Amino acid sequence: MAVQVENAEYKAGLNADRYCRGCGYNVRQLPEPRCPECGRAFDPADPRTTLAKPKLATWWRVRQIGLALFILLLIPTVYIGQYWWGWHVEQGVFSSGEITRNGRELIGPKWLANLLGQRQYLLWRTQVTDAGVAALEKAIPGIKIVR
């Protein structure tokens, strides 16, 4: 049952948008000073009982945080991924037999190589012949080979 309130202050406060403190529902032009969504009572004459701006939904904040995390994780992933892709392509060229290796040299500390175990190949610098350099330049466009 809706009760019509004949309060002049209440009607004067209806000109501005006000929002429920409980759920964020727009309580402007309601027939009674009670939120129809959550049932919370409010006093239109007292601005402390309502909000001037609607509440932001929780999902909006979660979405903003998720987007920020995605961007922050995307940057190192792309950075690491481009180096992995270059390494991956080089390994294909090496395994094709077109390149003969003169040898390899450890470019990191031995303790780190021991710590990496089977993945110590990450610390190797492979030395190739001039024919191998030509094969790499042919297989990987735009590669910069330091001699």
N, C-alpha and C positions, 0 to 999 in steps of 0.2 A: 504494500500500500504506500503510495507516494504522498508525501505531505508537502503542500505548497507553503513556502516560507515567505512571509511578507516583511522581511527585514530589509530596510533601506541600505544598510551597510553591505549586506550579503549581495543584493542586486547590484550595488555599485562596484563590487569586486568582480563581477562577472564579465566586465569589459576586457579584462586582461586574461591571457591564458595562464592558468595555474595548474600544477600537476600534483597528484597524490604522492605523499612521502613514502607510502608503502609499496606501491606498484608502478608509479609513473603515469597513471591514467590521467587524461585531461579532464579536470573537474569543473571546467567552465560551463556555465548554463545548465547545471544540474538542478533538479527540482528540490533536492534536499542536501544539506551539507554532510553527505556520507558517500564515500567512493563505491560505485556499483561493482567494481572488480574485486576489491579485497575487503570492503566493508569498513574501512578506516574512517572515522569521523574527522572532520576538519572545521575550522572556524575561518570563513572567508575574510573576516576583518583582521585576523592575525596572520601575517605572512609567514610566521614561523611554522604554521601547521600545513603549509603547502610549499611546493617548489616552483621556482620561476622557470626552470628548464626541466625537460623530462629526463628521467634516469637513463643512462646508457645501459643497454642490455649487456649482460655478462658475455654473451657469445661474441659481441663486437670487440670487447677487450681481448678475449681469447684469440679471436681472428687476427687482431693487430699484433699480438705477441707471437703467434704462430708465423705470421708473414715475416716479422723481423728475424726470427730464428731461421726461417727458411733462407732468407737472403744472406744472413751471416754464415750459414753452413754451405750455401751454394758457392760462395767465393773461394774458399779453400778447396772445395771439391773440384771445381773447374781448374784451379791452379795445379792441383796434384794430378788430375786427370789428363791434362795436356802433356805432362812429363811422362806419365805412364804410357800414353798412346805413342809417344816418340820412342820410348824404350821398346814397346811391343812391336812396332814396325821394324826397328833395328834388329830385333831378335829374329824376325822372319827373314830378313835379308841375310843375317849370319847363318841361319840354318839352311838356307837354300844352297849353300856351297859356293856362291859367287865370290865370297870374301874369305880370304885366308888370314888367320890371325897370326901376328908375329909374337904375341904374348899378351899378358895382362899384368896390370900393376895395381896394387892396393892403394887407394887414395885416402883411406881413413885410418884411424888407429887400430892396432891389432885387437885390442880389448873389445872394440865395438864390433869388429868382424867376428870374434868369438861369441859375443853376445847375440849377434844376428843369426848365427848358425847357418842353416841352409840358405838363408836370404842374404848372405854376405856378398852375393853378386852385385848388390846395390852399391857397394863400395869399390867395384873394379873399374879401372879405366882400360879399355881394350885398345891395343895397338894394332893397326891394320896396315897392309901394304898399300902402295899407290893405286893398284888395280882395285883394291877393296874400297878405297876412298871414292874412286870413280863410280863403282857399283852403288855405293850409298847415295851419292849425289844424284844418280839416275833414278833410284828407287824412291827417294824421299825428296820431292821438290822443295826448294827453299831451305834445305838443311845447311847449317853453318858448321863446318868441320875445322877444328883448330889443329894446326899442324905443328 
